[in-house]
Amino acid sequence: MDFDEDANLDLSKVEDARGGGGGFSGGPMVVGGGALGLIVTVVLALLGYNTLGDDSSSPAPSSSANLAQECAVSNAQRFELVQCRQVAVFDDLRDYWSTEGTKALGAQYADPRLRFFTQGVNTACGQATSAVGPFYCPGDQRIYIDLGFYDELAQRFGAPGEFAQAYVLAHEFGHHIQYLTGFESEVRRLQQRDPGNENKYSIALELQADCFAGVWTRNASGGAQSLVESVSAEDIKSALQAAGAVGDDRIQEQSGGRVNPETWTHGSAAQREQWFNTGHSSGDPKTCSTLDRV
């Protein structure tokens, strides 16, 4: 993945709360996966509604002054920094989804915010620790990422590479698109009406976000203000590797437990790779209809 070295990064929707714990106080939380913690909750779509409880919290103040300095055009090494690469990918996602993406879906676009944090964070969906991994909170329309997660993704899950990191952010951005289209709220209603199939609906939500990540990947570098100049075949391989690494079956195998499809909430490795490929092959978000195909 190559970036436009001369481009100015737009930090207007990025909040940097690294180092301050994001306003979080209190002991560690077990969120969405019991003792498995990070492994089970790599990308949570319904985090705020199903697991975090109290929704009275809100993000603490943040500053992007240091981030602006780190990611300035004058820093020739800026794209060697994961935070600057994430901002560039985030800006490219905004460029695609604010134009072609939401137009294809007939949705009205609004930007999410991207918030970097360490250790823990307060959100409109409640409090979370870094153990939950990256997540999207519909309550405040923010994507939350502790950048240290990407070390875990490479070392523990065997999914290294810059584009594996881009895939994770694109997946979380996909959850924001689901919020804008009403698909996220539709899934929640279905879960309430049919609790026996709650996991099935959750899987549909996650696989659509994977598909949306594939759609953006196909369209990356094609926008009017694109910051991504090129995506290679090796990048696609890296994204597929990351998608497969966080499949429910792979996670259960890694944890030493029995593979039990009835407990899955995100889909198998094969499903996640398949839906990323569906989006990437078509480049059209209308092909990402997962609800009746899981």
N, C-alpha and C positions, 0 to 999 in steps of 0.2 A: 504494500500500500504506500503510495507516494502522495505527499501533500504539496499544495502550492506554497512554496517557500516565501513568496512575497506577500501573501495574504495577511490582512489584519484579522485577528480572531475577535469575534463578537462575544464579550463577556457579560452582556446586559442581562442574560438569563441564567448566569452561572453564579453560584454562591459557594464561597470557600470557607468552610468551618473546620478545616483540618487543625489538629493540635489542641483544640479547645474542648473536644468531646461533644461539640454540637449542642451544648446546653443540657446534656443528659446527666441525670443524677440517679443514684441508686445502684443496686447490685445487678449482676448479670441476669438476663432473662432467657428462658427457654421458649423459643418462638417457633411454632409451626412444625417442629420435628423432634420434640423431646430431646433425648440425649444426642441425637444425630446433629442437631443444631445446623451448622453451615451446610452440611451435606444435603439435607433435605430441602433447604430453603434458599437455594441459589438464586432463583428468580421467582419472587412471590407476586402473584397478581392480586390476590384477595387479602393481602396482609392486613390492611387496616380494618377490614370488616370482620374477619374471621379469627384473628389471632392476637392483635395488639390490645384489644379492649378499649380503654378510655381514649376517646377521641378529642379530649379537651386540650391536649398539648399542641403547641405550635412551634415551628422552627425558631431557634435562637438567632439573634443577629449574627451576620457574617460580613466578611470583607473580602473583596477580590483584588486588593491592592498588590499583594505579593504575587498572586496569580498573573496579574496584568504584566508585572515586571518579568516573571519567568517566561511568559508566552509572547513577549513583544517581538516584533520583526527583527529588532536589533540583536536578539539572542540567536545566533546562528545554530545553536544546539537545541533549540526549543522542542523540536519534534523527537528528540531523544528522551524527553520527559513524558511519562505516561499521562500526567494531568493535561499537558498541552495537546497531546494526541486525542485525548477524550473530548476536549473542548472543540477541536477541529471536526471530529466525527459528529459531535452534537450539533454544531453549526450546519454541517452538511445534511444531517437528518432534518433539521428545521427547514432547510432550503427545499428538499424534496417534498416533505409532507405538507408544507404550507402552500405548495403549488399543485403539482401533478397528483400527489398521493391522495389528499383529501378530496380533490376535485373528482377523481375517479370513484370515490366512495360516496360522493354527494354529501359530505360532512362540512361543517363550518370549522375552520382551523383556529386554534389558539395555542400559543407556545406553552410547553411545560417549562419548569425550571430544573436545572441540574445542580445538585448540592453535594459537594465533597465533605466527608466528615471522618473522624477517627473515633474509635472506641464505642461511641453511642450517640444517639440523636433523638431529639423530640420532634414529632411530626404531628400533623393533624389526625393521623391514624393511631397515635399513641407513641410510646417509647420503644426503641429498638436498639440492640447492640450490633456491633460489627458482625457478630456470628450469623446474622440472618443473610448476609450477602447483599448484593445490589437489589433494590426493590423500588416499586412505584407506589406512591400513595395517592389514590384518587381524591382524597379529602382536601389536599392542598396542591394537587397537580404537580408534584415534584418527583424527580428521580433521585434516589439517594444511593451514593456509592462511597464505600471506604476503599480507597485505591489499593490498600494492602491485599484486598481480595484477589487481585490479579496474580500475585505471587502464589496464593493458594491454588488458583485455577491451573497454573503451570505445574507446580510441584506436586500437589496432592491429586489433582484430577487429570494430569498429563495432557493439558491443553495449553501449550505455550503459544507465543506469537502475538504480534500487535493486532492482527485482525481477529483473533479470538476475543480480545478485549473490545474491539469494535462491535463484534456480534452481540456481546452481552449488553452493551449500551443500546444497540439497535433493537434488541428484544424488549428492553424496558421502555424504550420510546414507543414500541408497538403497543404496550399496555395503555399508554396515553392516548393513542389513536383509538383504541377500543373504548376508552372513556368518552371521547368526542363523538364516536359513532353511536353510542348507546349500547354497544355489544356487552360491555362490562356489566352494566346494570341489568341487561337482559339475562345474563348468566346468573347473577345473584338472585333474580326473581325465580328462575328455574330451579335453583338449588333450594330455595325456601319452599317451593311447591312440591318438589320431588327430592327430598333429602336422601332417598335411597340411591340416587344417581349423582350425588353431589360431586364425587371424584371425577365422574365422566365429564361433567360440565366444566370442572376446573381444567381437565386435560384439554378440552376444546379451546379454552381461553389461552392456555400456554402455547398450544401448537399454532394457533393463529398468530400469536406474537412472534413465533419462530418464522412463520411464513412472511410476515411483514418485514422481519429482519432480512430475509432473502430478497424481497422486493426492493428494499432500499439498496442492498448490495448490487443488484442488477443496474439500478439507476444512479448509483454513486458516481460522481465525476461528470454527470450529465446536466447538472443544473446551471442556471444563469450565474449563481454566486457560489458554485461548488468549490469546496476546499480540498476535496479528495481528487487528485489528478488521475490516479489509476488504481485498479484492483486486479491483482494477478491471479492466476490459477492456483498458486500456492496459498494466497490469501483465502480463497474459497475453501480449500482443503483445511486450512486452519479453523475457519468458522464451522465447518462440518464436524471437525474433531471436537470442538468445544460443545456443539449441540449434542453430540453423542455422549460426551463425557458426563453431562448432567442429566442423562436419561434416568428414569426411575429404576430400571433394571440394573444399569451399571452402578448406580449409587448403592442399591441393596447388595449387589455382589461385592462391592468394595468394602462395605461395612461388615461383611461376613454373615449376613442374614440370608434368609430364603427369599428368592424372587417371587413376589406375590402381586400379580397385576391388580388385585382387588384393592390394594392400598395405594396405588399410583395416583398422583395428582398432577404430574407434569407430562407424562407420556414416556414411552420407551425410547431408547437411543435411536432405534430404527425410525420410529415415528417422528422424532424431532429432526433427524437428518432429512427424512422424506419431505416434511413440510417446509423446511428451509429451502430445499431444492425446488419445491413447487413454486415458491415465491421467486426464487432466483431465475428459474427457467422462463417463467412468464413475464416477470417484471410488472405484473398487474395485480394490485391488491384485491381486485374482485375475485381472483382465483383462490383466495384464502378463506373459503367458507368451510369451517371445520366442524360446526355444531352437529351436523348429521352424518359425520364421517369418522366418528370415534366410537 
